[in-house]
């Protein structure tokens, strides 16, 4: 199924901008399908890097960002969501570079959507405490050193064995999406659903079409 088969954005609520948090060592592939789907549904994608400099993506493309993390933190509140890809976030976590902009986005009600190590970025900002979520830094999927090193980051997280977890806060907090790295298709539609850009039935149909198309290419 092509992106054109997704719901017509004209029949959905007006789409607000979606930010993509880029950093040295991130894997663009993990959020690429989500970005394509959201754009097809009318969302304006905005890219941000730690210092606002161009980003050499993992697939070799040079992405010109709209600004820095500091610029993202100054967003006036129109932002709908922040996508956080995985990879190696060691360039931003120790200095807590993404924490201010992520916390600001959370306070203003933006959906926070992490995948793979993007979940670790959210956790390092304290945004997964008291929330249900998933991650792949367990003995099932990671080495003992990685499990031990990241253990403190998950304090307060109610871990769920799931490919994708969508946690909608009961106290007015932001919706938080966490996804395993292999679940990038469900991550894409879960984000679209959380933003009200896709119904559950349309999301299921779109995923089935995507998987059938991928199977047919083998």
Sine and cosine of phi, psi and omega as CSV:
sin_phi,cos_phi,sin_psi,cos_psi,sin_omega,cos_omega
0.00,0.00,0.70,-0.71,0.01,-1.00
-1.00,0.09,0.21,-0.98,0.05,-1.00
-0.90,0.44,-0.40,0.92,0.00,-1.00
-0.93,0.38,-0.29,0.96,-0.02,-1.00
-1.00,0.09,-0.09,1.00,0.06,-1.00
-0.95,0.33,0.15,-0.99,-0.04,-1.00
-0.85,0.53,0.59,-0.81,0.05,-1.00
-0.93,0.38,0.85,-0.52,-0.01,-1.00
-0.87,0.49,-0.34,0.94,0.02,-1.00
-0.92,0.38,-0.36,0.93,-0.02,-1.00
-0.99,-0.12,0.17,0.99,-0.02,-1.00
-0.89,-0.46,0.17,-0.99,0.08,-1.00
-0.89,0.45,0.47,-0.88,0.00,-1.00
-0.83,0.56,0.77,-0.64,-0.07,-1.00
-0.99,0.12,0.75,-0.66,0.08,-1.00
-1.00,-0.04,0.27,-0.96,-0.04,-1.00
-0.88,0.47,0.52,-0.86,0.06,-1.00
-0.87,-0.49,0.79,-0.61,0.01,-1.00
-1.00,-0.05,0.58,-0.81,0.11,-0.99
-0.88,-0.48,0.86,-0.51,-0.04,-1.00
-1.00,0.02,0.95,-0.32,0.03,-1.00
-0.99,-0.17,0.46,-0.89,0.05,-1.00
-0.38,-0.92,0.41,-0.91,0.03,-1.00
-0.83,0.56,0.79,-0.62,0.01,-1.00
1.00,-0.07,-0.03,1.00,0.01,-1.00
-0.98,0.20,0.39,-0.92,-0.02,-1.00
-0.96,-0.29,0.96,-0.27,-0.10,-0.99
-0.90,0.44,-0.54,0.84,-0.04,-1.00
-0.79,0.61,-0.58,0.81,-0.12,-0.99
-0.91,0.42,-0.44,0.90,0.01,-1.00
-0.91,-0.41,0.04,1.00,-0.09,-1.00
-0.89,0.45,-0.70,0.72,-0.02,-1.00
-0.92,0.39,-0.64,0.77,0.05,-1.00
-0.87,0.49,-0.69,0.73,0.00,-1.00
-0.89,0.45,-0.68,0.73,0.03,-1.00
-0.89,0.46,-0.71,0.70,-0.03,-1.00
-0.90,0.43,-0.73,0.68,-0.01,-1.00
-0.89,0.45,-0.63,0.77,0.04,-1.00
-0.89,0.45,-0.63,0.78,0.00,-1.00
-0.92,0.38,-0.36,0.93,0.00,-1.00
-1.00,-0.10,0.14,0.99,0.11,-0.99
0.97,-0.23,0.01,1.00,0.01,-1.00
-0.98,0.22,0.63,-0.78,0.12,-0.99
-1.00,-0.01,0.88,-0.47,-0.01,-1.00
-1.00,0.06,0.77,-0.64,0.05,-1.00
-0.85,-0.53,0.75,-0.66,-0.06,-1.00
-0.96,-0.28,0.63,-0.78,-0.03,-1.00
-0.72,-0.69,0.64,-0.77,0.06,-1.00
-0.86,-0.51,0.27,-0.96,-0.07,-1.00
-0.78,0.63,-0.69,0.73,-0.07,-1.00
-0.90,-0.44,0.11,0.99,-0.01,-1.00
0.99,0.11,0.05,1.00,0.00,-1.00
-0.98,0.20,0.40,-0.92,0.06,-1.00
-0.82,0.57,0.52,-0.85,-0.06,-1.00
-0.93,-0.38,0.83,-0.56,0.12,-0.99
-1.00,0.06,0.97,-0.26,-0.11,-0.99
-0.95,0.30,0.27,-0.96,-0.06,-1.00
-0.90,0.44,-0.38,0.93,0.03,-1.00
-1.00,-0.07,0.10,0.99,0.11,-0.99
0.99,-0.14,-0.13,0.99,0.01,-1.00
-0.98,0.18,0.50,-0.86,0.07,-1.00
-0.98,-0.17,0.87,-0.50,-0.04,-1.00
-0.97,-0.24,0.81,-0.58,0.05,-1.00
-1.00,-0.01,0.93,-0.36,-0.09,-1.00
-0.97,0.22,0.30,-0.95,0.10,-1.00
-0.98,0.21,-0.31,0.95,0.00,-1.00
0.15,-0.99,-0.21,-0.98,-0.02,-1.00
-1.00,-0.10,0.09,-1.00,0.09,-1.00
-0.87,0.49,-0.58,0.81,0.03,-1.00
-0.90,0.43,-0.62,0.79,0.06,-1.00
-0.90,0.43,-0.65,0.76,0.02,-1.00
-0.89,0.45,-0.61,0.79,0.02,-1.00
-0.90,0.43,-0.39,0.92,0.01,-1.00
-1.00,-0.02,0.13,0.99,0.03,-1.00
-0.82,0.57,0.72,-0.69,-0.11,-0.99
-0.95,0.32,-0.02,1.00,0.05,-1.00
0.92,-0.39,0.07,1.00,-0.01,-1.00
-1.00,0.08,-0.12,0.99,-0.09,-1.00
-0.91,0.41,0.72,-0.70,0.00,-1.00
-1.00,0.00,-0.60,0.80,-0.09,-1.00
-0.34,-0.94,0.30,-0.95,0.14,-0.99
-0.79,-0.62,0.84,-0.54,0.08,-1.00
-1.00,-0.09,0.75,-0.67,-0.01,-1.00
-0.83,-0.56,0.96,-0.29,-0.01,-1.00
-0.97,0.25,0.24,-0.97,0.07,-1.00
-1.00,-0.02,-0.34,-0.94,-0.07,-1.00
0.82,-0.57,-0.75,-0.66,0.06,-1.00
-0.86,-0.52,0.99,-0.12,-0.05,-1.00
-1.00,0.10,0.31,0.95,0.00,-1.00
-0.89,0.46,-0.28,0.96,0.01,-1.00
-0.99,0.17,-0.25,0.97,-0.05,-1.00
-0.82,-0.57,-0.41,0.91,-0.08,-1.00
-0.94,0.33,-0.73,0.68,-0.06,-1.00
-0.84,0.55,-0.61,0.80,-0.01,-1.00
-1.00,-0.02,0.04,1.00,-0.02,-1.00
0.80,0.60,0.66,0.75,-0.08,-1.00
-0.91,0.43,-0.57,0.82,-0.06,-1.00
-1.00,0.00,-0.18,0.98,-0.11,-0.99
-0.86,0.51,-0.76,0.65,-0.04,-1.00
-0.86,0.51,-0.71,0.70,-0.05,-1.00
-0.95,0.32,-0.56,0.83,0.02,-1.00
-0.94,0.34,-0.65,0.76,0.02,-1.00
-0.92,0.39,-0.62,0.79,0.05,-1.00
-0.90,0.44,-0.69,0.72,0.02,-1.00
-0.88,0.48,-0.66,0.75,0.02,-1.00
-0.89,0.45,-0.69,0.72,-0.01,-1.00
-0.89,0.46,-0.48,0.88,-0.03,-1.00
-1.00,-0.08,0.13,0.99,0.14,-0.99
1.00,0.04,0.20,0.98,0.02,-1.00
-0.95,0.33,0.58,-0.81,0.13,-0.99
-0.93,0.36,0.73,-0.68,0.04,-1.00
-0.96,-0.28,0.86,-0.50,-0.11,-0.99
-0.80,-0.59,0.97,-0.25,0.01,-1.00
-0.95,-0.30,0.48,-0.88,0.07,-1.00
-0.66,-0.75,0.66,-0.75,-0.01,-1.00
0.83,0.56,-0.82,-0.57,-0.02,-1.00
-0.94,0.34,-0.17,0.98,0.13,-0.99
-0.88,0.47,-0.49,0.87,0.09,-1.00
-0.91,0.42,-0.58,0.81,0.02,-1.00
-0.92,0.39,-0.59,0.81,0.05,-1.00
-0.90,0.45,-0.69,0.72,0.04,-1.00
-0.89,0.45,-0.68,0.74,-0.01,-1.00
-0.90,0.43,-0.63,0.77,-0.02,-1.00
-0.91,0.41,-0.39,0.92,0.04,-1.00
-1.00,0.02,0.05,1.00,0.02,-1.00
0.97,0.22,0.30,0.95,-0.13,-0.99
-1.00,-0.06,-0.01,1.00,0.03,-1.00
-0.95,-0.30,-0.02,1.00,0.01,-1.00
-0.92,0.39,0.76,-0.65,0.00,-1.00
0.98,0.22,0.11,0.99,-0.03,-1.00
-0.93,-0.38,0.37,-0.93,0.14,-0.99
-1.00,0.02,0.66,-0.75,-0.01,-1.00
-0.22,-0.97,0.08,-1.00,0.02,-1.00
-0.76,-0.65,0.29,-0.96,0.10,-0.99
-0.26,-0.97,0.23,-0.97,-0.06,-1.00
-0.96,-0.29,0.31,0.95,0.04,-1.00
-1.00,-0.08,0.81,0.58,0.05,-1.00
-0.87,-0.50,0.24,-0.97,-0.02,-1.00
-0.88,0.47,-0.35,0.94,0.02,-1.00
-0.93,0.36,-0.51,0.86,-0.13,-0.99
-0.80,-0.61,-0.19,0.98,-0.07,-1.00
-0.74,-0.67,0.33,-0.94,0.03,-1.00
-0.95,0.30,0.28,-0.96,-0.06,-1.00
-0.86,0.51,-0.60,0.80,-0.02,-1.00
-0.91,0.41,-0.70,0.72,0.00,-1.00
-0.92,0.40,-0.63,0.78,0.02,-1.00
-0.89,0.46,-0.73,0.69,-0.03,-1.00
-0.92,0.38,-0.65,0.76,-0.05,-1.00
-0.91,0.42,-0.59,0.81,-0.09,-1.00
-1.00,-0.08,-0.08,1.00,-0.12,-0.99
-0.80,0.59,-0.70,0.72,-0.06,-1.00
-0.90,0.44,-0.46,0.89,-0.03,-1.00
-0.91,0.41,-0.46,0.89,-0.10,-0.99
-1.00,0.00,0.16,0.99,0.00,-1.00
-0.85,0.52,0.79,-0.61,0.02,-1.00
1.00,-0.01,-0.17,0.98,0.03,-1.00
-0.98,0.19,0.72,-0.69,0.13,-0.99
-1.00,-0.01,1.00,-0.08,-0.14,-0.99
-0.94,0.33,0.68,-0.74,0.05,-1.00
-0.82,-0.58,0.70,-0.72,0.11,-0.99
-0.98,0.20,0.99,-0.11,-0.06,-1.00
-0.42,-0.91,0.42,-0.91,0.08,-1.00
-0.95,0.30,-0.66,0.75,0.01,-1.00
-0.64,-0.77,0.69,-0.72,0.09,-1.00
-0.84,-0.54,0.77,-0.64,0.09,-1.00
-0.92,-0.40,0.93,-0.38,-0.03,-1.00
-0.95,-0.31,0.93,-0.36,0.03,-1.00
-0.99,-0.15,0.86,-0.50,-0.09,-1.00
-0.93,0.37,0.60,-0.80,0.06,-1.00
-1.00,-0.02,-0.14,0.99,-0.10,-1.00
-0.91,-0.41,0.39,0.92,0.04,-1.00
1.00,0.02,0.03,1.00,0.03,-1.00
-0.97,0.26,0.10,-1.00,-0.05,-1.00
-0.96,0.28,0.43,-0.90,0.19,-0.98
-0.95,0.31,0.72,-0.69,-0.01,-1.00
-0.86,-0.51,0.80,-0.60,0.03,-1.00
-0.93,-0.38,0.78,-0.63,0.10,-1.00
-0.81,-0.58,0.65,-0.76,-0.09,-1.00
-0.63,-0.78,0.53,-0.85,0.12,-0.99
-0.96,0.27,0.42,-0.91,-0.10,-1.00
-0.88,0.47,-0.48,0.88,-0.01,-1.00
-0.99,0.15,-0.13,0.99,-0.10,-0.99
-0.99,-0.17,0.59,0.81,-0.10,-0.99
-0.92,0.38,-0.42,0.91,0.04,-1.00
-0.95,0.31,-0.76,0.65,0.03,-1.00
-0.91,0.41,-0.56,0.83,0.07,-1.00
-0.86,0.51,-0.68,0.74,-0.02,-1.00
-0.88,0.47,-0.76,0.64,-0.06,-1.00
-0.96,0.28,-0.52,0.85,0.04,-1.00
-0.89,0.46,-0.62,0.78,0.02,-1.00
-0.93,0.37,-0.68,0.73,0.03,-1.00
-0.88,0.48,-0.65,0.76,0.03,-1.00
-0.91,0.42,-0.70,0.71,-0.03,-1.00
-0.87,0.49,-0.49,0.87,0.00,-1.00
-1.00,0.03,-0.01,1.00,0.00,-1.00
0.97,0.26,0.32,0.95,-0.03,-1.00
-1.00,-0.07,-0.16,0.99,-0.06,-1.00
-0.52,-0.85,0.68,-0.73,0.11,-0.99
-0.98,0.18,0.28,-0.96,0.02,-1.00
-0.87,0.49,-0.67,0.75,-0.01,-1.00
-0.91,0.42,-0.64,0.77,0.03,-1.00
-0.92,0.39,-0.60,0.80,0.02,-1.00
-0.90,0.44,-0.69,0.73,0.02,-1.00
-0.89,0.45,-0.72,0.70,0.00,-1.00
-0.88,0.48,-0.67,0.74,-0.01,-1.00
-0.90,0.43,-0.68,0.74,0.01,-1.00
-0.90,0.44,-0.70,0.71,0.00,-1.00
-0.88,0.48,-0.66,0.75,0.04,-1.00
-0.90,0.43,-0.64,0.77,0.02,-1.00
-0.90,0.43,-0.72,0.70,-0.02,-1.00
-0.92,0.39,-0.62,0.79,0.04,-1.00
-0.90,0.43,-0.66,0.75,0.03,-1.00
-0.89,0.45,-0.66,0.75,0.01,-1.00
-0.92,0.40,-0.63,0.78,0.01,-1.00
-0.92,0.40,-0.58,0.82,-0.03,-1.00
-0.94,0.34,-0.34,0.94,-0.02,-1.00
-0.99,0.11,-0.24,0.97,-0.04,-1.00
-0.98,0.20,0.00,0.00,0.00,0.00
